[in-house]
Amino acid sequence: MKTEPTLVIMAAGMGSRFGGLKQIEPVDAQGHIIIDFSLYDAYRAGFRKVAFIIKREIEKDFRECIGNRMEKWFQVSYVYQELNRLPEGFGVPEGRTKPWGTGHAIACCKGVVDGPFAVVNADDFYGPTAFSAIYDYLVSNEDTGRYAMVGYRVRNTVTEYGSVARGVCEVENGLLTGITERTKIYKSGSDAAFTEDGETFTHLPGDTIVSMNLWGFTNAVLDRLWNGFPAFLQENLEKNPLKCEYFLPSVVNAQLQDGSACVQVLPCEENWYGVTYREDLASVVDAIQNMKNTGIYPEELWK
């Protein structure tokens, strides 16, 4: 019998931007935070298993704030992303506090997540159709080397208040052919533009597909992530011991290049919302209220 898909939520950095979970801002009058809407959408889409990737030091707060409430609706498990969870022969560089990146976070799911799974960030709002698209894909896909990614239009994922980081995607015949991480993408009218040096800007048409880290994987990716980690450390530890990060998209990219996986792009017209900047909060609150007014969400989730 096919294993039910798990929703994996990357929450290890949760609260770090504003100084702890207690400070995570509610986005409606009922006190819900962004992750509540993702969990609600995931449940409506069909997910019944959730795995939270967290740091051990936030576990108590996280369970009190989110985890314990969700046990009524989901089979909840926890994955701990820890600095010292490294391949044999490697140690944590002196002075390093930064986690090893999204590739390492997902690799840590090995032994906890036992079937197909979707991946999302804890502090991004993805929208209901994104969850139903990825759930439907995971329950129907039989091919272990075939993954999926929900692709957003770049114009729906930028903020008025500064730059955002996105994986800019190349797509052919519905399949991902490449993904390039751009760390400084700015809104430009109904389009966008990115810069590497802060001076020269490259235009991005508004309908360009970008990744918001909403992936659908088979379990096979976990071995691939672990197996690729030693080579990454070998190459990067010397150059950048305190800051180098093992990114999930770069591992997927490597699989696209060597032909060991293909990624189906599930196009999505949802608007992304997130609090990249303090000033974003008001627009997120307005957007959520509008969605409640139009019946996309009830006033009180889970009632």
C-alpha positions as CSV (number, residue, x, y, z in Angstrom):
1,M,0.0,0.0,0.0
2,K,1.3,3.5,-0.9
3,T,2.5,5.6,2.0
4,E,0.4,8.7,2.7
5,P,2.3,11.9,1.8
6,T,3.8,14.0,4.6
7,L,4.0,17.8,4.8
8,V,7.5,18.8,5.8
9,I,7.7,22.3,7.2
10,M,11.1,24.0,7.5
11,A,10.8,25.9,10.8
12,A,14.4,25.7,12.2
13,G,14.9,29.4,11.6
14,M,11.4,30.3,12.8
15,G,11.4,33.3,15.1
16,S,15.1,34.1,14.6
17,R,14.4,37.2,12.5
18,F,12.3,38.9,15.2
19,G,14.0,37.3,18.2
20,G,12.1,34.2,19.2
21,L,8.8,32.5,18.7
22,K,7.0,34.6,21.2
23,Q,7.5,37.6,18.9
24,I,5.9,36.0,15.8
25,E,3.3,38.4,14.7
26,P,-0.3,37.3,14.3
27,V,-1.8,38.1,10.9
28,D,-5.4,38.3,11.9
29,A,-7.6,39.4,14.8
30,Q,-7.9,35.7,16.0
31,G,-4.2,35.5,16.6
32,H,-3.3,33.1,13.8
33,I,0.2,33.2,12.4
34,I,1.2,32.4,8.8
35,I,2.0,28.8,9.4
36,D,-1.6,28.2,10.7
37,F,-2.9,29.0,7.2
38,S,-0.5,26.6,5.5
39,L,-1.5,23.8,7.9
40,Y,-5.2,24.6,7.3
41,D,-4.7,24.6,3.5
42,A,-2.7,21.4,3.7
43,Y,-5.4,19.7,5.8
44,R,-8.1,20.7,3.3
45,A,-5.9,19.4,0.4
46,G,-5.7,16.0,2.1
47,F,-2.5,15.9,4.2
48,R,-2.8,14.1,7.5
49,K,0.9,13.8,8.4
50,V,3.2,16.7,9.2
51,A,6.9,16.8,10.2
52,F,8.3,20.0,11.6
53,I,12.0,20.7,11.1
54,I,13.1,22.7,14.2
55,K,16.1,23.4,16.3
56,R,16.1,21.7,19.7
57,E,16.3,25.0,21.5
58,I,12.9,26.2,20.2
59,E,11.2,22.9,20.8
60,K,9.4,23.8,24.0
61,D,8.1,27.1,22.5
62,F,7.3,25.5,19.2
63,R,5.2,22.7,20.8
64,E,3.3,25.2,22.9
65,C,2.7,27.7,20.1
66,I,2.0,25.3,17.2
67,G,2.8,21.6,17.5
68,N,0.4,20.6,20.4
69,R,-2.6,22.3,18.7
70,M,-2.0,20.4,15.5
71,E,-2.0,16.9,17.1
72,K,-5.8,17.0,16.9
73,W,-5.6,17.1,13.1
74,F,-2.3,15.6,12.0
75,Q,0.0,12.8,12.9
76,V,2.8,15.2,14.1
77,S,6.5,14.4,14.1
78,Y,9.7,16.4,14.7
79,V,13.0,16.5,12.9
80,Y,15.9,18.3,14.5
81,Q,18.3,20.2,12.3
82,E,21.5,20.2,14.3
83,L,24.9,21.6,13.4
84,N,26.7,18.5,14.5
85,R,24.6,16.2,12.4
86,L,27.5,15.7,9.9
87,P,28.9,12.9,7.8
88,E,31.7,10.9,9.4
89,G,35.1,12.7,9.4
90,F,33.6,16.2,9.5
91,G,33.3,18.5,12.5
92,V,31.6,21.9,13.2
93,P,34.0,24.7,12.4
94,E,34.9,26.8,15.5
95,G,32.6,29.7,15.8
96,R,29.9,28.5,13.4
97,T,26.3,29.0,14.5
98,K,24.6,29.2,11.2
99,P,22.6,26.1,10.1
100,W,23.8,24.1,7.1
101,G,21.0,25.2,4.8
102,T,17.8,23.8,3.3
103,G,19.5,20.7,1.7
104,H,20.8,19.7,5.1
105,A,17.4,20.4,6.8
106,I,15.6,18.0,4.4
107,A,18.4,15.4,4.7
108,C,17.7,15.4,8.4
109,C,14.3,13.9,7.7
110,K,15.8,10.6,6.9
111,G,14.5,8.0,9.3
112,V,11.4,10.1,10.2
113,V,9.7,10.7,6.9
114,D,9.0,7.4,5.3
115,G,7.2,8.1,2.0
116,P,6.6,10.9,-0.5
117,F,6.6,14.4,1.0
118,A,6.0,18.1,0.2
119,V,8.3,20.8,1.5
120,V,7.3,24.3,2.6
121,N,8.9,27.2,4.5
122,A,7.2,28.0,7.8
123,D,7.0,31.7,7.3
124,D,5.6,31.9,3.7
125,F,2.0,32.0,2.8
126,Y,1.4,29.8,-0.3
127,G,-2.3,29.7,-0.9
128,P,-4.9,26.9,-1.0
129,T,-4.5,25.8,-4.6
130,A,-0.7,25.3,-4.1
131,F,-1.3,22.7,-1.5
132,S,-4.0,20.8,-3.4
133,A,-1.8,20.8,-6.5
134,I,1.2,19.2,-4.6
135,Y,-1.0,16.8,-2.7
136,D,-2.7,15.5,-5.8
137,Y,0.6,15.1,-7.5
138,L,2.2,13.2,-4.6
139,V,-0.7,10.7,-4.3
140,S,-0.7,9.9,-8.1
141,N,3.1,9.9,-8.8
142,E,4.6,6.4,-9.1
143,D,8.0,7.3,-10.4
144,T,10.8,7.6,-7.7
145,G,12.9,9.8,-9.9
146,R,10.1,12.3,-10.6
147,Y,9.7,15.2,-8.3
148,A,7.4,18.3,-8.5
149,M,7.7,22.0,-7.8
150,V,4.9,24.5,-7.5
151,G,5.9,27.4,-9.7
152,Y,4.8,31.0,-8.9
153,R,4.8,34.0,-11.2
154,V,7.6,36.4,-10.0
155,R,5.2,39.4,-10.0
156,N,3.1,37.5,-7.3
157,T,6.1,37.0,-5.0
158,V,7.7,40.4,-4.6
159,T,7.4,43.0,-1.9
160,E,7.1,46.8,-2.0
161,Y,9.7,47.2,0.7
162,G,12.9,45.8,-0.6
163,S,14.4,42.7,-2.3
164,V,13.5,39.1,-2.0
165,A,15.5,35.9,-2.8
166,R,13.9,33.5,-5.3
167,G,15.0,30.5,-7.4
168,V,14.4,31.7,-11.0
169,C,13.3,28.7,-13.1
170,E,13.8,27.6,-16.6
171,V,10.9,25.5,-17.8
172,E,10.5,23.5,-21.0
173,N,7.3,21.5,-21.8
174,G,6.2,21.7,-18.2
175,L,9.5,20.3,-16.8
176,L,12.1,22.2,-14.9
177,T,15.4,22.4,-16.8
178,G,17.3,24.7,-14.4
179,I,17.0,26.9,-11.4
180,T,19.2,29.9,-10.5
181,E,19.2,31.4,-7.0
182,R,18.8,35.2,-7.2
183,T,19.2,36.8,-3.8
184,K,18.2,40.4,-4.7
185,I,15.0,40.6,-6.8
186,Y,13.0,43.8,-6.7
187,K,9.6,44.7,-7.8
188,S,9.6,46.8,-11.0
189,G,6.0,47.9,-12.0
190,S,4.2,44.7,-12.9
191,D,7.5,42.9,-13.5
192,A,10.7,42.4,-11.5
193,A,14.4,42.9,-11.8
194,F,17.4,41.3,-10.1
195,T,20.9,42.6,-9.4
196,E,24.1,40.9,-8.2
197,D,26.1,44.1,-7.5
198,G,23.4,46.6,-6.5
199,E,24.2,48.7,-9.6
200,T,23.3,46.8,-12.8
201,F,19.7,45.3,-13.0
202,T,18.4,42.6,-15.2
203,H,14.8,42.7,-16.2
204,L,12.5,39.7,-15.3
205,P,9.1,39.6,-17.0
206,G,6.3,39.4,-14.4
207,D,5.2,35.9,-15.5
208,T,8.7,34.4,-15.0
209,I,8.3,31.2,-13.0
210,V,10.1,31.2,-9.6
211,S,10.5,28.7,-6.8
212,M,9.1,29.4,-3.4
213,N,10.6,26.2,-2.0
214,L,7.3,24.3,-2.3
215,W,8.6,20.9,-3.6
216,G,7.1,17.4,-3.9
217,F,9.7,14.6,-3.5
218,T,9.9,10.9,-3.3
219,N,11.8,9.4,-0.5
220,A,14.8,8.7,-2.8
221,V,15.9,12.4,-2.5
222,L,16.9,11.9,1.1
223,D,19.7,9.5,0.2
224,R,20.8,11.8,-2.6
225,L,21.0,14.8,-0.2
226,W,23.1,12.8,2.4
227,N,25.3,11.3,-0.3
228,G,26.1,14.7,-1.8
229,F,26.8,16.4,1.5
230,P,30.4,15.3,2.1
231,A,31.5,16.6,-1.4
232,F,29.8,19.9,-0.6
233,L,31.6,20.2,2.8
234,Q,34.9,19.2,1.2
235,E,34.6,22.0,-1.3
236,N,33.1,24.8,0.8
237,L,34.3,24.4,4.4
238,E,37.8,25.7,3.6
239,K,36.5,28.7,1.6
240,N,33.6,29.7,3.9
241,P,33.6,27.8,7.2
242,L,31.1,30.0,9.1
243,K,28.5,30.8,6.4
244,C,28.5,28.2,3.5
245,E,25.1,26.6,3.0
246,Y,23.9,23.4,1.3
247,F,20.9,24.4,-0.7
248,L,18.1,22.1,-1.7
249,P,17.7,23.7,-5.2
250,S,21.3,23.2,-6.0
251,V,21.0,19.5,-5.2
252,V,17.9,19.3,-7.4
253,N,19.8,21.1,-10.1
254,A,22.6,18.6,-10.0
255,Q,20.1,15.8,-10.4
256,L,18.5,17.6,-13.4
257,Q,22.0,17.9,-15.0
258,D,23.0,14.2,-14.5
259,G,19.5,13.0,-15.5
260,S,18.8,11.1,-12.2
261,A,15.6,13.1,-11.6
262,C,13.1,15.2,-13.4
263,V,10.9,17.9,-11.9
264,Q,7.4,18.6,-13.1
265,V,6.4,22.3,-12.6
266,L,2.9,22.8,-11.3
267,P,2.0,26.4,-12.3
268,C,0.2,28.4,-9.6
269,E,-1.5,31.8,-9.8
270,E,-1.6,32.3,-6.0
271,N,-0.1,35.4,-4.5
272,W,2.8,34.8,-2.0
273,Y,2.6,36.7,1.3
274,G,5.4,36.8,3.9
275,V,6.9,39.2,6.4
276,T,10.4,39.7,4.8
277,Y,10.3,43.2,6.2
278,R,8.5,44.7,9.2
279,E,6.5,46.9,6.8
280,D,5.1,43.8,5.0
281,L,2.9,42.9,8.0
282,A,0.1,45.4,7.2
283,S,-0.3,44.1,3.7
284,V,-0.4,40.5,4.9
285,V,-3.1,41.3,7.4
286,D,-5.1,43.1,4.7
287,A,-4.8,40.2,2.3
288,I,-5.8,37.6,4.9
289,Q,-8.9,39.7,5.8
290,N,-9.9,40.0,2.2
291,M,-9.6,36.2,1.8
292,K,-11.8,35.8,4.8
293,N,-14.3,38.3,3.4
294,T,-14.5,36.4,0.1
295,G,-15.0,33.0,1.9
296,I,-11.6,31.5,1.2
297,Y,-11.0,31.1,4.9
298,P,-13.4,31.1,7.8
299,E,-13.0,33.8,10.5
300,E,-11.8,31.1,12.9
301,L,-9.6,28.3,11.5
302,W,-10.3,24.7,12.5
303,K,-13.8,25.4,13.8
